[in-house]
Amino acid sequence: MSKRILLVSFDDCLLVKQRALLEQQGYKVMSAMRLKEAAAGCENGTFDLFILGRSIPYAVKKDLIEIFRAHHTTPILSLWGPGEQIVDAVNYLEFSNELGDFVRGVRTILATAPQKNPGN
């Protein structure tokens, strides 16, 4: 079964590229560009990974992580750049224009995440 990812970014061009790249790798991706869409996805979907784009402000990332954690225990990946503030208990991948690095980071996190039991 394909891994399910919730991808949130406030940069529409990057969101489209990252979603297409993940879908090419066989992942099922739900994307959100607005806070309300992202919050609804956090509350209503079942995901193997939650990805927060670099374009999301720190305070909004914290809010989204809190909403996501209220419903899920799966890993969270936050894309960041040097000098940006880091939220605790989240996996980080340094933002790069090299989309291959992004895919490798996602693949690594999903490979090391605890597997869910079917039916749970």
Secondary structure, DSSP 8 states (H G I E B T S, - for coil): ---EEEEE-S-HHHHHHHHHHHHHTT-EEEEE-SHHHHHHHHHH---SEEEE-TTS-HHHHHHHHHHHHTT--S-EEEEE-TT----TT-EEEE--S-HHHHHHHHHHHHHHS----TT-
